[in-house]
């Protein structure tokens, strides 16, 4: 590990939806046990309003969050990089463990709007819970 506590970076294309969902969920779950970053390979102009609303439904506040680019500084500081979905393209580098989460896409089944966003959020939440348990319960595996 590069520091006392594990650090994780969630990446999607625009850093307005899926990576923000994952980061918000992980921050809520981990508190101070993990350092959490989110970024986009092609950051958009703003957060996805439905992503923000779906987090607010769980009591998670995204005030102050905004789309950010992936930087070398953050890539060098984290133990795990999680790319959400298939749109964002990022090459593994350094010692960080890279994962790609092929997240649920309800729109492919004709599900749109807030119903879609809640399904995406809940899929990401289950994955975040698993990653959290792995990093906190078995911290030696983070950089493996």
C-alpha positions, 0 to 999 in steps of 0.5 A, spaced: 500 500 500 502 506 498 499 509 504 496 507 511 489 506 508 487 503 501 485 508 496 481 507 490 479 510 484 472 510 480 472 511 473 467 512 467 467 516 461 464 523 463 465 522 471 457 524 472 454 518 473 457 511 474 463 513 477 460 518 482 455 513 484 460 508 486 464 514 489 459 516 493 456 509 495 464 507 497 465 514 501 458 513 505 460 505 507 467 506 508 468 513 512 475 514 513 477 507 512 479 508 505 481 514 500 476 515 495 477 518 488 472 519 482 474 521 475 472 521 467 476 519 461 472 525 458 469 529 463 462 532 462 460 539 464 456 536 470 453 531 474 448 526 472 441 529 475 438 522 476 445 519 479 445 525 484 437 524 486 438 516 486 444 517 491 440 523 495 434 517 496 440 513 500 441 520 504 448 521 500 450 528 499 454 530 493 454 537 494 461 540 491 462 534 487 464 535 479 466 531 473 474 531 474 479 528 469 483 522 470 490 525 472 497 521 473 497 524 480 491 520 482 493 514 478 499 514 482 496 515 489 491 509 489 491 501 490 485 500 486 482 503 479 475 501 477 473 502 470 465 502 470 462 500 464 465 499 457 465 506 454 471 509 458 478 506 456 484 507 461 490 503 460 493 499 467 499 502 469 503 502 475 502 498 481 495 499 482 490 493 481 485 495 475 478 492 475 472 493 470 465 493 472 461 491 466 455 494 470 447 493 469 445 497 463 437 497 464 436 501 458 438 495 453 431 492 456 427 499 455 428 501 462 429 509 463 429 515 467 429 514 475 427 506 475 433 505 470 438 509 475 436 506 481 437 499 478 444 502 476 445 504 483 443 498 486 448 494 481 454 498 483 452 498 490 453 491 491 459 491 487 462 497 492 460 493 498 464 487 495 470 491 494 469 494 501 469 488 504 475 485 500 479 492 502 478 492 509 477 485 511 483 483 507 487 489 506 494 485 503 490 483 497 489 491 495 495 491 491 495 484 488 
